[in-house]
């Protein structure tokens, strides 16, 4: 009798076990069959939902700035702190564009079905207003079906912010740590999460959500790898001279060809 009860208990535990998996996709439409009425859809921003429309202020420009500083002996954290003031300046004027024209329509379609959607980004709170402007310029608003309509800080060693349906994790924190704390604050626990990000390590980080009983599907989104390049170091350097009226790549190249310095 006791053995039978143990077997039943073990079977029950197996049935309650939730899974985590990571898939690679190059088109956002491919994720639609993975999302049902119980799903929260988490969306990364840079090089995922959108990319910079010009070289200056593109995420790859920022990564290049970090690399240059680290080659001169800075640690990664020191490089971020040193480069971020320029990132803040550029984001105030930087325009963005979707990697795939279908990305925002897919989000809008999901919102029309009342799917819970929120942004999850390593951007810092200091660019929250600029980020909201960029997202809105694409005709989208995360707050419409976000899991919380409030704005608040998630306690962490370095600044974070949840605002307008976007969780700003910051460069120094892990997405899983801040998102888990976020769930605790809003006192909600979704049955299933699908998270799309261009960096596989970020996607793999959230696999540990299963320990909270949440089914998880991570999407390593590779559209940026097939998109036409936008970031060119020499163009970004030239555009920086005209930061108050940021130039398109085409305008910058035209001025450069005509000897404007």
C-alpha positions as CSV (number, residue, x, y, z in Angstrom):
1,X,0.0,0.0,0.0
2,X,2.8,2.4,1.0
3,X,4.7,1.6,-2.2
4,X,1.6,2.3,-4.3
5,X,1.1,5.7,-2.6
6,X,4.7,6.6,-3.3
7,X,4.3,5.6,-7.0
8,X,1.2,7.7,-7.2
9,X,2.9,10.7,-5.6
10,X,5.9,10.4,-7.9
11,X,3.6,10.3,-11.0
12,X,1.8,13.4,-9.7
13,X,5.1,15.2,-9.4
14,X,6.1,14.3,-12.9
15,X,2.8,15.5,-14.3
16,X,3.3,18.8,-12.4
17,X,6.8,19.3,-13.8
18,X,7.1,22.2,-16.2
19,X,9.6,22.4,-19.0
20,X,12.1,25.0,-20.4
21,X,13.4,25.0,-23.9
22,X,15.3,27.4,-26.2
23,X,14.5,27.7,-29.9
24,X,16.3,29.7,-32.6
25,X,14.1,31.7,-34.9
26,X,14.9,34.2,-37.6
27,X,11.3,35.4,-38.2
28,X,8.9,36.8,-35.5
29,X,5.9,35.1,-37.1
30,X,7.4,31.8,-36.2
31,X,6.7,32.3,-32.5
32,X,2.9,32.8,-32.9
33,X,2.1,29.1,-32.5
34,X,4.0,29.1,-29.2
35,X,1.7,31.7,-27.6
36,X,-1.6,30.8,-26.0
37,X,-4.0,32.6,-23.7
38,X,-1.9,31.7,-20.6
39,X,1.3,33.1,-22.1
40,X,3.2,36.2,-21.2
41,X,5.3,37.5,-24.1
42,X,8.5,39.2,-23.0
43,X,10.3,41.3,-25.7
44,X,13.9,42.6,-25.8
45,X,14.4,45.9,-27.5
46,X,17.8,46.7,-29.1
47,X,18.6,44.5,-32.1
48,X,15.3,42.6,-31.5
49,X,12.1,44.7,-31.6
50,X,14.1,47.5,-33.3
51,X,17.5,48.8,-34.2
52,X,18.9,52.2,-34.6
53,X,17.9,53.8,-37.9
54,X,21.4,55.3,-38.3
55,X,24.9,54.4,-37.2
56,X,25.1,56.8,-34.3
57,X,23.1,55.5,-31.4
58,X,22.8,52.0,-32.8
59,X,23.3,49.3,-30.2
60,X,26.3,48.1,-32.2
61,X,27.8,51.6,-31.9
62,X,27.5,51.3,-28.1
63,X,29.0,47.8,-28.0
64,X,31.9,49.2,-30.1
65,X,32.4,52.1,-27.7
66,X,32.7,49.5,-24.8
67,X,35.2,47.4,-26.7
68,X,37.4,50.4,-27.5
69,X,37.5,51.3,-23.8
70,X,38.2,47.8,-22.7
71,X,41.1,47.5,-25.1
72,X,42.6,50.5,-23.3
73,X,42.4,48.7,-20.0
74,X,39.0,49.5,-18.6
75,X,36.9,46.8,-17.0
76,X,33.5,46.2,-18.6
77,X,31.7,48.0,-15.8
78,X,34.1,51.0,-16.1
79,X,33.6,51.1,-19.8
80,X,29.8,51.1,-19.4
81,X,30.0,54.0,-16.9
82,X,32.3,56.0,-19.1
83,X,30.3,55.4,-22.4
84,X,26.8,55.8,-21.0
85,X,26.6,59.6,-21.0
86,X,27.1,59.6,-24.7
87,X,24.5,56.8,-25.1
88,X,22.0,58.9,-23.1
89,X,22.7,61.9,-25.5
90,X,22.3,59.9,-28.6
91,X,19.1,58.1,-27.5
92,X,17.4,61.5,-27.0
93,X,17.6,62.1,-30.8
94,X,18.2,58.6,-32.2
95,X,15.4,57.2,-34.5
96,X,14.7,53.5,-34.6
97,X,13.3,51.1,-37.1
98,X,12.0,47.4,-36.8
99,X,14.3,44.6,-37.9
100,X,11.3,43.0,-39.5
101,X,8.3,45.0,-40.8
102,X,6.1,42.3,-39.4
103,X,7.4,42.7,-35.8
104,X,5.1,45.4,-34.6
105,X,2.0,44.0,-36.4
106,X,2.6,40.7,-34.6
107,X,2.7,42.5,-31.3
108,X,-0.5,44.4,-32.1
109,X,-2.2,41.2,-33.2
110,X,-1.3,39.6,-29.8
111,X,-2.5,42.7,-27.9
112,X,-5.9,42.5,-29.7
113,X,-6.2,39.0,-28.2
114,X,-5.4,40.5,-24.7
115,X,-2.0,38.7,-24.6
116,X,0.1,40.0,-21.8
117,X,3.2,41.7,-23.3
118,X,6.0,43.6,-21.7
119,X,9.5,44.9,-22.6
120,X,12.5,43.4,-20.9
121,X,15.7,45.3,-21.7
122,X,19.3,45.8,-20.3
123,X,18.9,49.6,-21.0
124,X,19.3,51.7,-17.9
125,X,16.5,53.8,-16.3
126,X,18.2,57.0,-17.5
127,X,17.0,56.3,-21.0
128,X,13.5,55.3,-20.1
129,X,11.8,58.4,-21.6
130,X,13.9,58.2,-24.8
131,X,13.0,54.5,-25.1
132,X,9.3,55.1,-24.6
133,X,9.5,57.7,-27.4
134,X,11.3,55.2,-29.7
135,X,8.7,52.4,-29.0
136,X,5.8,54.8,-29.6
137,X,7.4,56.0,-32.9
138,X,6.8,52.5,-34.2
139,X,3.1,52.7,-33.3
140,X,3.3,50.5,-30.2
141,X,2.6,50.9,-26.5
142,X,3.6,48.1,-24.1
143,X,1.5,49.4,-21.3
144,X,-1.8,48.5,-23.0
145,X,-1.6,44.8,-22.0
146,X,1.4,44.9,-19.6
147,X,1.2,42.9,-16.4
148,X,1.2,46.1,-14.3
149,X,0.1,49.6,-15.1
150,X,2.2,51.0,-12.3
151,X,5.7,52.5,-12.3
152,X,8.2,51.4,-9.7
153,X,11.8,50.5,-8.9
154,X,12.8,46.9,-8.4
155,X,15.4,46.7,-5.6
156,X,18.8,45.8,-6.9
157,X,22.5,46.7,-6.4
158,X,22.3,49.1,-9.4
159,X,19.3,51.2,-10.6
160,X,16.3,49.5,-12.3
161,X,12.9,50.8,-13.3
162,X,9.6,49.4,-14.5
163,X,7.7,52.1,-16.5
164,X,5.1,52.1,-19.3
165,X,5.2,48.3,-19.6
166,X,9.0,48.1,-19.9
167,X,11.3,46.6,-17.3
168,X,14.7,48.4,-17.4
169,X,17.1,45.9,-15.9
170,X,20.3,48.0,-16.4
171,X,23.6,46.9,-17.8
172,X,24.9,45.5,-14.5
173,X,22.0,43.2,-13.5
174,X,20.9,39.9,-14.9
175,X,17.4,39.8,-16.5
176,X,16.4,36.7,-14.6
177,X,17.2,38.3,-11.2
178,X,15.3,41.5,-11.8
179,X,12.3,39.8,-13.6
180,X,11.9,37.3,-10.7
181,X,11.9,40.2,-8.2
182,X,9.4,42.0,-10.5
183,X,7.0,39.0,-10.3
184,X,7.3,39.1,-6.5
185,X,6.4,42.8,-6.4
186,X,3.3,42.6,-8.6
187,X,2.3,39.3,-6.9
188,X,1.6,37.5,-10.2
189,X,2.9,34.2,-11.6
190,X,2.1,33.4,-15.2
191,X,1.6,29.8,-16.3
192,X,3.9,30.2,-19.3
193,X,6.4,32.7,-20.6
194,X,7.9,33.2,-24.1
195,X,10.9,35.5,-24.2
196,X,12.5,36.8,-27.4
197,X,16.0,38.2,-27.4
198,X,18.8,38.5,-29.9
199,X,21.4,37.3,-27.3
200,X,21.2,33.5,-26.6
201,X,22.8,34.0,-23.1
202,X,19.9,36.2,-22.1
203,X,17.4,33.7,-23.3
204,X,19.1,30.8,-21.5
205,X,19.2,32.9,-18.3
206,X,15.4,32.7,-17.9
207,X,15.3,28.9,-18.1
208,X,15.4,28.9,-14.3
209,X,11.8,30.3,-14.3
210,X,10.8,26.6,-14.2
211,X,11.7,26.5,-10.5
212,X,8.7,28.9,-9.9
213,X,6.4,26.4,-11.8
214,X,6.4,28.5,-15.0
215,X,6.7,26.9,-18.3
216,X,9.3,28.7,-20.4
217,X,10.2,29.0,-24.1
218,X,13.2,31.2,-24.9
219,X,13.5,32.5,-28.5
220,X,17.0,33.3,-29.7
221,X,16.0,35.7,-32.4
222,X,18.6,36.0,-35.2
223,X,17.0,38.5,-37.5
224,X,19.9,41.0,-36.8
225,X,22.4,38.6,-38.3
226,X,20.6,38.7,-41.7
227,X,19.7,42.4,-41.8
228,X,21.6,45.0,-43.9
229,X,24.2,46.7,-41.7
230,X,23.4,50.1,-40.3
231,X,26.4,50.7,-38.1
232,X,29.6,52.0,-39.7
233,X,32.2,53.5,-37.3
234,X,33.3,56.3,-39.6
235,X,29.7,57.4,-40.3
236,X,28.8,57.3,-36.6
237,X,31.9,59.5,-35.8
238,X,30.8,62.0,-38.4
239,X,27.2,62.0,-37.2
240,X,28.3,62.7,-33.7
241,X,29.5,66.2,-34.9
242,X,25.9,67.0,-35.7
243,X,24.3,65.4,-32.7
244,X,21.7,68.1,-32.1
245,X,20.2,67.3,-35.5
246,X,21.2,63.6,-36.0
247,X,21.8,62.8,-39.6
248,X,20.7,59.8,-41.5
249,X,23.4,57.5,-42.8
250,X,22.6,58.7,-46.4
251,X,22.9,62.4,-45.4
252,X,26.1,61.8,-43.5
253,X,27.7,60.0,-46.4
254,X,26.7,62.7,-48.8
255,X,28.3,65.4,-46.7
256,X,31.4,63.3,-46.2
257,X,31.8,62.8,-49.9
258,X,31.5,66.6,-50.4
259,X,34.3,67.2,-48.0
260,X,32.3,68.5,-45.1
261,X,34.1,67.9,-41.8
